[in-house]
């Protein structure tokens, strides 16, 4: 008997609630919520909407979501936090990128700048020290090194006839100096992939490279391991 009575009460309440809400008016829309949150209503209209929300489960839930979203949109990260985030991003990018800037004078190459180490004779010199030297003579071959975690990348640019160049990329383990195999090396200009090879021997040569800006991507099956930006200009 008590179960039936409880069920009957629920049905009566449901019908009363539906009639009560219909007298209160339609469900609120997004514009109503925004006006209510921003206090852009008259006291009479605000009271009407609040009474509706108190009696309408659906609108009460929608209002709660609107308040949460409004609070989230008002949060402005401090400048210090943004600067720190950019510093971390730039460090991550620079840690995976080697930049090489060259100019061509006749059949010789002039190394303008690089983020790697420079092979000078039989000596590998940090880029900062190399740039400070006065005896930077032009040459037909430039060799740059850079370590990416446990991989050492060697980039060799050699001037050829008629303003073309060869670009050789060699991959070795940093500690053991053994050849790193099974990494893909791709030469890209703009959005176009010019050549791409699986470095089975750890060495790839791109021939007939002309003046311009290039990107060399070194990757495995899941991610990009390193990136080389090469800019050769007159």
N, C-alpha and C positions, 0 to 999 in steps of 0.2 A: 504494500500500500504506500509506504514512504517513498519508494523509488518512483512510483507512478506520479505521486504528488510533486516530487522534485522535478520530474520531466515536464509536468504540466506548467509549473512555475517558470521554467526556462523558456517554454514556448510563448507564454504570456508576455514575459519580459522582452523577448525578441521582437514580437509584434508591436509592443509599446514603443520600443526603442526606434524601430523603423518609422513609425508614425511621428515620433518626437523629432527625429532628425529631419524628416521631410518638411516639418513645420519650420525647422531652423534654416532651411534653404539648401542650395546645392553644395557639393563638396568644394573645398577651396582649391584654387589653382596656384600656379607658381607665382603669379603677380601678387596674389593675396598674401602668400607667405612672406615675400620680400617686403611688402608694405608693412606687414605686421612686425617683422624683425627690425626694420629701419625706423619704426615709429612714425611712419608717414601717413597716418590715418587720424581722423577725428576721434575723440574719445567715445562717441556713440558707435561709430563703425568698428573701432577696435574692440569694444565690449561685445558687439554682435559676433565678430569672428572668434573671439576667445570663448564665448559660450558655445559656439558650434564645435570648436576643437575639443572642449571638455566633454561634449556628448558624442563625439564621432571618433571612433577608434582609428579609422583610416587616416583622417586628417591630422590627428594627434601624432601618429607615426611619421607622416610626411613632414610635419612641422619640425619634429626632432631631427630628421635628416637634414632639412634646410639649415637649421641652426648649426649643426656640425660642419656642413660644407662652408657656411659663411665664415665660421671661425678659422677653418683651414685656409681659406683664401686670404684672410687678413694677416696671416703669419708671413713676415718678411725676414729672411735670413740676414744676420749681421754681415757687414762688409768684410770683417775679419774672417768669418767662416767661408765666404765666397772666395776670398783671396787664397786661403789655405787649400780649398778644394781645387782651385786652378793650379796652384803650385804642385799638388800631388799629381794632377793630370799631366802637367807639362813634364814632370820628372819621369812619369811612366812612359810618356811618348818618347822623350829623349833617350831613355834607357833602352829603347828598342829601335832606335833610328841612327843611321850614319849619314851625315850630310857631307857632300863633296862638291865644291865649286871650283871650276876650272875656266881659264880663258886660253884661247888659241892665238899664237903669234907665229905665223908662217906654218912650219911643220913641228913647232915645239909647244909644249903645254906649260902653263903657269898656274900653280896651285894658289888660288885666292884665299880659300878658307876650307876647313874641315873640322868635324867633331871627333875624328879618329886620330890615330898615331901615324906618323909619316916615316916611310923607309927612306933613309938618306945614306947612300953608300951601303954599308953593312949594318948600320945602326938604325934602330927604331926609336924615333923621337916623338915625344908628346906634341900635339898640334900647337899648344900655346908657346912652347919653346921654339918650335920650327918657325912660327910666324914672327918671332922676335929676332931671328937670325938675319943678317944682312947679305949672306952669301947664298941666297935662294936662286940658284941658276935655273934657267929654263931647261927642260929635258923632254925627250920624246916618250918617256914612260913615267907614270906616277903610280906608286903603290901605297895603299892606305890599309891600316889594320884597326879593328875594333872588336872588343869582347862583348858578347851578349850572354850573360850568365856563364854557362859552361862551354860555350861555342866561341871560337875565334874566327872572325870573318876577314879574309884578305881580298881586297879589291885592287885589280891592276888595270889601269887605263893606258893604252898604248896608241900613239898617233900613227895613222897610216896615210896612204896617198890620197890626194884629192879631198882633204878635209874630213876623212872618215876615221873612225877609231874602232879598236877592239876592246871589249869589256870582259875581263875574266874575274869570276867569283870562286874563291876556294874556301871550303868549310873544314875546320879542324877542331878537335877537342882541345879545350884550353889547357888542360894539365898534361895529358899524354901526347898531344900534338898528332894524334891519329886522325885519319880522314873520317869526317862525319858523312854517313851515307843516308839515302832515302829521304832527303829533304827536297822539296820542290823549289826551284828558283825560276822566277818569272820576271820578264822585262816588260814594263808597262810605260806607255806614253799617253798622257791625258787619261782617258777612260778606256783606251784600246790596249789589249794585251798583245804585244808584238811576238814574243816567243816565250815558251815555258817548257822546262825540262826537269825531269826527276834526276837529281844529282847522285846517280849510282856510284860514281867515283869520287864524289865530293867536290867536283870541279866542273864548272860550266863556262863556256866562252860564247859571247855574243859578238858576231862580226858585223862590220859595216854600220856601226853606230854613227849617226851624223850629229851636227850641232843641235842642241835642244835640251829640254828638261825631261828626265826619266825617273822612274821609280822601279827599284828591284825588290820584289817581295820574296822572302824566304819563309817557307811554311811547312808544317807537317800535316797530317790528316785532319787535325782538329783546330789548329790555331796558327796565326802568323807569329813566327819566332823573331824575325827581324825585318827591318825595312831600310833600304838604301836610297837616298835622294841624290841624284847626280845631275848637275847643271853645267853644261859645256857651252860656252859662248865666245864670241870674238872679242 
